[in-house]
Amino acid sequence: MDVESRQGSSKGDAMAAAAAAVSVDWRGRPCDPLKHGGMKAAVFVLGIQAFEMMAIAAVGNNLITYVFGEMHFPLSEAANIVTNFIGTVFLLSLLGGFLSDSYLGSFWTMLIFGFIELSGFILLAVQAHLPQLRPPLCDMMSATAGQQACEQASGLKAGIFFAALYLVALGSGCLKPNIIAHGADQFRRGGGGGDARRLSSYFNAAYFSFCVGELVALTVLVWVQTCSGMDVGFGVSAAAMAIGLLSLVAGIAFYRNKPPHGSIFTPIAKVFVAAVSKRKQVCPSTASVKAIATVTVHDISVNTTDICHISKIRFLDKACVKAPDSPGGSSAAGKAESPWRLCTPAEVEQVKLLLCVVPILACTIVFNTILAQLQTFSVQQGSAMDTRLAASGFHVPPASLQAIPYVMLVALVPAYEAAFVPAMRRVTGVATGITPLQRIGVGLFAVTFSMVAAALVEARRRHAAAGGRLLSIFWIAPQFLVFGLSEMFTAVGLIEFFYKQSLDGMQAFLTSMTYCSYSFGFYLSSVLVSLVNRITSSSAAGNGGWLANNDLNKDRLDLFYWLLAALSILNFFNYLFWARWYSKSVETVQVVGVGSGGGEQQDDKDTPEC
């Protein structure tokens, strides 16, 4: 059975495919390699990365204090509001990636949704400033102790709060994947080891700017919220967002912009439709598909990553099989087969690749469920401890403890790039030191110890509280430190891995898929809290379960942390299985890239892994 190689396709089709991969400046003209792209352009993107993260982190990481203390939602419900909000931010990244790749382009997507996010911050600041838009002042801890219950936000007050919150979620969600993708688009993906190193260095630089934004948010901005009020804190977040947008616009003359390619789902749908319509055909041989994929890349000559052949999901290979009555690729009537019945091998392999990376993505969900605890229960855990700084009268805001890992990472990320990567490169021969899959695995293993530390400290804190003593808030620092270290490996490795798997025109959407892991992790946290309360309430005498009270001295947060530690180690072994499965399923069949000068370059083993 022959396979359609598209060797007979018109020259215009190849030219159109090549044109689609051309980057343009802000006026729509082809880019000049000497004027556009590179780190001089990416630095403006790193600016909005830092300031947007500064704005959203200051809100998200201390949001539970506002929801519980000023909007008067019960503690478990407040924790779920926070996790649902953050989960929605990351879920909406799919919308941002789709709009960018399909219709708007990454720059305009960032600009439009950046202003939407800014409007949400302003509305939050207005509500926090006007007493008539909030419930009457009330001490929730006193109400928990048996005094009159506090009035919970409802009606118009709750409506304004959730409207503002989800304007922020919509803007930030659609912004995040495009920040990463637009910055990475300033570098060439299809070259040799030097290009791979520069792209990997950009991802490390992006994470460094993320850490700087988080650090400023969790120290300066959270301190402003604590000392000057949430209205001033939300206002400062709005100002930071405005500065980030100015940074984005300032670099407009230097950007390499990838034009949108139309709906990214259409080629995916074509592969499934073609495969189903030819389900009775015999699958082409592996050798045939690999040979044809190479020919396709030579014919189109686009600047893209290596084409990978997937040995799994071979049913989809039928999408590039010629119909029996179509000798030479044409029907009996002399017409070429419809694109909905005959796809290129490159299109088929890309769809198979998307399906193969889903298990890798799923293995990071538990990792982000642990992150959800550090932004919710660990903040409340710190509130129940001695927040004084030594013998001074200064009190450490509990939310600021999340800055501890970022203080370490601001120094550790440059050290990783300057020392660890060159050292590992000499050992492994890989341009980036270790592969993205190995980097993810290191982080998934290490994060288990974050929950082990959290469980041990919480047990000690409860024991001290039972004796009338308050444990120092700095006891919970190790859980944040360990998580920060593991995040440096997992988060950066995941984004780099997904970006390198995508063909031109799908970078933002593939990057947005990594944020789905955050979304599902935070949603899973909400489900786990509710599920744990339901299961443990039947055996708990006189309470609603491990996490059902508004008083951590009555809850069993330590047991919940042990549960997460067990889930994390099981998840690590699950990841090892799928990473091995992926590595055995995918192989490179094309190592040709097109340089800026139009010459072909032989890629080495340091280029993006497939």
N, C-alpha and C positions, 0 to 999 in steps of 0.2 A: 504494500500500500504506500503510495507516494505521499510526501509531505509538501505542503505549499511553502516554498522558500522565498517567494516574492522576488526572485531574480528578474522576472519579466515585468515587474511593476514599472510604471513610468518614471522618467527622470524627475518629473515634477513632484511626485510623492516623496522622493528622497530629499529634494530641495526643501519641501515644506517641513519635513521632519527636522532637518538641520536648522531651518529658520526658527522653528519653535524653541530650539535650545539656545538661541542667541540671546545674550543679555543686552539690555538697552539702558540708556540713561533716563533722567526724569522727563526728557522731551520726546522719548520714544526712538532716539537715534542709536545705532550700534555703539557699544562701549569701546572706549580706547583703553587698552590694557595699562597704559602708562598713567592714565588719569583716574580711572575708575577701579573700584574694588581694592582688595588687600586690607591690611590692618588699619590704614588711614581712614577707610570707610567704615570698617567694623567698629572702630572706637566710638563712633556716634551711636551705634546700636547698643554697645556696652553701656553707654550713658543712660539710655532709657531703661535698659535692663536693671541697672542699679537703683535708679530713682523710682521706677514702678514697683520694684520689690520692696523698697523702703516704705512706700505708701501702703501697699497691700498687707505687708507683714505687720506693720504697726497696728493695723485694724484687726487682722485675723488672729494674731497671736495673743491679743489682749481682749478679744471680743467677748469671751466668756465672762469676764469681769463686768462688762457693760450690760450684757444680756441678763446676768444673774443679779447684779447689784442695783441697776437702774431701771431695767425693763421688768424685773421681778419674775422671771420665769424660774421654775424649780431647777435645781442643779442638773439632774439627769436630762431634763428637757433642754436646758440651756446648752449642755454639751452636745446634744444632738443637733440643735440649731447651728452651732458652730461647725460641726463636722459636715452637715448637709450643705451649708454655705460653701465651705472649701471644696467639698466634693463637686458641687455644681460649677464652681470656677473651672475646675479641671475638665469636667465633662463638656462644657461649652467650648473647650479648645478644639474639639472636632469641628464645630461650626466655623470657627476662625480659620482652621486649616483648609476646610472645603471652600469657603468663600475666597480665600487668598489664591489657592491653586487654580480655581475654576473661573473666577470672574474679576476680582479686584486687584490681585497682586499683593504682595506682602506689605509694601509701604503704605498703600491706601487703606488696607485693612487695619494696620496699626494706628494710623492717624484717626480714622473714623471711630474705632472702638476705644481708643485712648481718650477721646473727648467724652464718650459715654461713661467710662469709668470715672473720669473727673467729675462729671455731674452727680454721680452716686456719692462720692466723697463729700461734695458740697451739701447735698441733702442730708447726709448723716450729721454733718457739723451743725446744720440749722436745727435739726430735731434735738440734738444734744444740748443746744444753747437755749432753746425756748422751753420753759417749764410746762406750758400748756400742751406741748406735744409729747410729754412723757407722764408716766404715772407719778403720784405724789411720792416724795422722798420717804424711804422706809428702810430699816435695817433688816435684811433678810435673815441674818444669823439670829437676831433677837426673836424674829417671828418663828424661826425653827425651834427655838427654845421654849415655845409655848405661849408667846405673846400674840397679840392680834395679827392676823395674816396680812401680808402686804398686797396691795392691789396690783394685779398683773396687767401688763399692757394688752389692750384689746381694741377692737373697732378701728377708728381712724388712726390712733396712735400706733397700733401694731401694723396697720396697712402702710403708713409712711415708712416705718422702720424696715419692713420687708421689701418695699419698693426700692428704697435707697440701697439696701444690702444687695439686692439682686441686679441693680444697675451696675454696681461695682463688680459683681460676679460675671455679668455679661461682657463688660468691657475688658476685665482682666483675663477672662477665659479666652476670648478671641485674640487677645494681644500676645499671650505667652508663647504659643508655638511659632508665631511669625517673627518674634524677636530672635529666637534661636535660628530659625530657617533663613531669615533675611541676613543675619550676620554671617552664617555659614556660606550663603550664596556669594559672598564677596571673595571666596576662595575657590580655586579650581579643584574639582573632585576627581578628575580622570587622569591625573598625572602620576608620577612615580612616587618614591618614598618621601622626597622633599615636600610634595604637596600633601601627602598623608600626614606628615608631621605638623605642617602649618595648620591644617584643618583641626587636628587633634589639639594643638596648642590653643586654637580659638575656643574650643569647647572648655578647656581648662580656664581660659581667661573669662569666659562667660560665667562659669561657676564662681570664679573669684569675685566678679562684680555682683553676683547674686549674694555671696557671703558678706560683702561690704554693705550692700543694701539691708540685709537682715541684721547685721551688727548695729548699724546706726538706728534702725527701727526699734530693736529690742533694748537699746540703751537710752539714747537721746529721746526718741519719740515716745516710748513707753513711760519714761520719766516725766515727760511733758504731760501725758495723759493723767498720770498719777498725781502730779503736783498742781497742774493748772486746770484739770478737768478734761473730760472726754471731748467736749466741744472744741477746745483749743487743739487737742490731739488730732481729731478728725480734720480740722482746718489745716494743720501742718501736713497731713497726708495729702490733702488736696494741692497744697503748694508744691510738694515733692513731685506729684504727678504732673503738674504744669511744667516744672523744670525738665522732667523726662521728655515731654512732648517737644519742648524747645530743642533739646539735644537731638531728637529724631529729625526734626525739620532742618536743623543746622547742617546735617550731612547730606542733604538732598543732591547736591552737585557731584558727590563722590560715589554714589551707590551704583552697583550693578544690579539691575532689576530684572527678574525673570517674568516675562509676560504670562498672563493667565492662559491656560490651554483649553478652556471650556470644561464642562463637567467631568471631573475625574472618575465619576462612577460609571460613565458610559462605556469606556474600554473594559472595565471589570465586568459589567453586565453582559457585554458582547461575548466574552470568553465563556461565561456560564451558559448563555443561550446557545452558542455554537456547539459547546460540548454536549448539552442535553439533546440538541437536534440531531447530533451524530453519535448518539449513545450506542448505536448498534454497529458502528464501525470498529475496525481493529485498531488498537493503539499503535502509533508509530514506534519504531525501535528507539532506544535511548541514543544510539549513535547517530541516527537520522536527525533527531531533534537538536543534539549538540552541534552537529555540523551546520544545520540550517541557522541556528542562533548566531553562529559566528559570521556566516554570510550576511545575515541581516544587518549586523552591526557594521560590517565593512561597507555595505551599500549605502546605509544612512549616514555614517560617519559623523555621529553626534558626539559632543563632549559629555560623556556620562560615566558612571561607574561600570565596573565589570558586569557583564551579563552572567547570571548564575543559572545553572541547570539544577532543577530539583528532581531528585529521583523518586520522591513520594507524590501522591495525589495524581497519578498518571492518567486518571480518567479525563482530566482537563486537556491532556495532549491531543485529544480527539478534535479540539477546536481548530487545530491547524491541519487537519486531514482533508484532502480534496474529496469532493463528492465523486462517486464512481462514474457518473455520467458527465464529468467535467474534465475531459482530457486537456492537459495544458493549462489547467486552472480556469477553464471557461465552461459554461453550461452548453447543452446541445444547441441552444439558440445563438451561441457565440458571445454571450455576455459573461462578464466576470462574476464570480460568486459574491453575494452580499457580504459586507464586513460583519454582519450579524451571524453569518454561517461559516466564515473563514477568517481566522485571526492569525497574526504573525506569531512566531514562536516567542519573540520577546514579550509580547503582551501576555501570553500564556504563562511564561515563567514569572512575570511580575505578580500575577494573581496568585500563583502557587506560593511565591515568596511571602506575600501578605498573609496567607493562611498559616504558613510555617512559623512566622514570628509571633503569632498570637499566644502560643503556650509560654514563650519567653516573657511576654508582657504580663501574662496572668500570674507568673511566679513572683512578681514584684508587688502584688496587691497587699499581701500580709505585711510586707515592709512598710508600706504607707499607712496601714492600720496602726502600726506602732507609732508612726509620726503623729497620727491623730491624738494618741494618748498624751504625747509630750506637749501638745497645744491645748489640751483640755484638762484632764485629770491631774497631770503633773503640775499645772499652774495652780489648781486648787490645793494640791498636795503642799506646794510651797506656801500658800496662804495660811495653812494650818501649822506652820513652823515658825521659829524665831527668825524674823527678817532683819534683825539689827546687824549692822556691819561692825563687828568686834564690839568695843565698849562705847562706840560713838552713838549719837542719837539718830544717825542716818539709817533709814529702812530701805532694804532692797526690794523693788517691785517684783513680785513673784514671776511675772511674765518676762522680766529681764533675764532670768536664768537661762532662757533659750538662747541668749547671746553668747553663753560660755563656749559652745562648740565653734561658733563663728569667729571668736577671738583666736582660737587655735587654728582654724582653717585659713584665716587671712594670711598666716605665716606658713601653714602646711601646704596649701595649694601651689604657691610658687616653688617651694622646696620639692614637691612632687614632680613638677615640670623640669626643674633644673638639675635634680640629683637622681630621683628614683627612675624616671624615664630613661636617661642615658645609661644608667647602670643596668637596668633590665634589658635594654636594647642590645647591649653587649652579650647578655646571657641568652636571650631568646631569638635575636635577629629580627624582631618585629619593630617597625619604626616607632610605634607608640609605646614601646616597653612591654606591655601585655595587651592582649586583644580585648575589645569591649566585653566579650562574653566572660572572659576571666575576671575582668574588673567588676562586673555585676556580681559574680559568684563570691568574691571576697567580701563585698558589702553585705550580701544576704547572710553570710555566715556570721559576720561580726555583729550584726544588729541584734542577734539573740541575746548577747551579753548586756545590751542596754536594758532589756526587760528583766534580766536576772538581777542586775544592780538595782533597778527600780523596785522590784519585789522585796529584796533584802532591806532596803532603806525604809520602805513603807512599813514593814513589820517592826523595825526598830522604832520608827516614829510613833506607831500606835502603842508600843510597849512603854515608851517614854511618856506619852500623853496620859496613859492610865495611871502613871505615878505622879501626875501633876507637873511634868517638865515639858518644855518645848525644845525639840531638837533643832539645831542650826539649819537654816535653809540651804547651806552649802553642802549638806549631805546628799542632796539630789543632783549635784553637779555631775557625778560620774555617768549617770544615765544619759545626760545630754552630750557629754564628751564622746562616749562610745557611739552614740547615734550619729553625731556629726562626722566622725571618721568613716563610718560605714556609708553615709550618704555621699561622701566625696567619691567613693568607688561606684556605688550603685547608680546614683542619679546621672552622673556624667557618662558612665559607661552605657546606660540605657539609651540616652539621647544620641550619643555618637553611633551606637549600633544601628538604631532605627534610621537615622539620617543617611547613613551609608548604604542602606538597603534599597533606597528609593531611586526610581528613574526620574529624569527631569520632568517637572510638572507636578510632582507629588511630594516634594520635600516637606512643605508645611503640614500637609495632612499626615504624613508618616510621623513627623515630629509631634503632632498633636495627639497621636495615639499613645505616646509615652505618658502624656498627662492624664490619659484615661486611667492609668494605674493609680495615680493619686486620687482620682475621683472615686473609683471603686474601693480603694483602701479606706477612705473616709466614710463612704456609705456602709462598708462592712463593719466599721467601728460602731456606727449607730445600731446596726442589726445585732452585733455581738452584745452591746450594752442591754438592749431590750431582751434578747434571748437569755442572757445570763441572769437577769433579774427574774424572768419568768421561771426558769428552771430551778434556781436556788431559793425562790420564795416558798416552795413547797416544804423545804427542809429547814428554813430559817424561822425560828420561833419569834413571833411578834414583829417581824419586819417583812419588807417586800423583796428581799434578796440582797446580794452582795453590794449592789450599787444603787439601791432604792432610796437611801436617805440623803438629806442635804448636809449631813455631818459625816466627815470622813472617819471620825473616831468610832462611828457605829457601822460604817461600811467595811467591806473586806476587799479593798483595792489591791492589797498585796496578792490575794488569790487570783484576781483578775489579771495581774501582771504575770503571774506564773503560767496562767493559761496562754497568754500571748507568747511567752518564751517557748512553750511547748509547740505551739502552732508555727513559730518561726523556724525552729530546727527541722520540723517535718517539711516545711516549705523549702528549706535549703536542699534537702535530699531530692525533693521533687524537681527543683531547678536543675540539679546535676543530671537527672535523667533526660529532661527536655533539651538541655544544652548539648548533651552528647548526641541525642536524636537529631537535632538540627545540624550539628557538624557533620554527621554521617549522611545527611539527606541532601546537602547543598555542596556543589562543586563549581569552581569557576571554569567557564568554557570559552571566555573571550578576555584577552588582556590588552586590548587596543584602546588607547585614549587619544584624543585630538588636542594638541597643545594650542596655545593662543596664536601661534604662527601657522597653524594648519598642518603641521607635520605630525605623523603618527609617532607615538612613543610607546616603547615596551614597558608595561607595568611590571613591578617586582612584587614579591610576596608581602611587602609592607603596605600595599594599597588596601582599600576597604575590604574587610573580610566578607565572604558571602555565606 
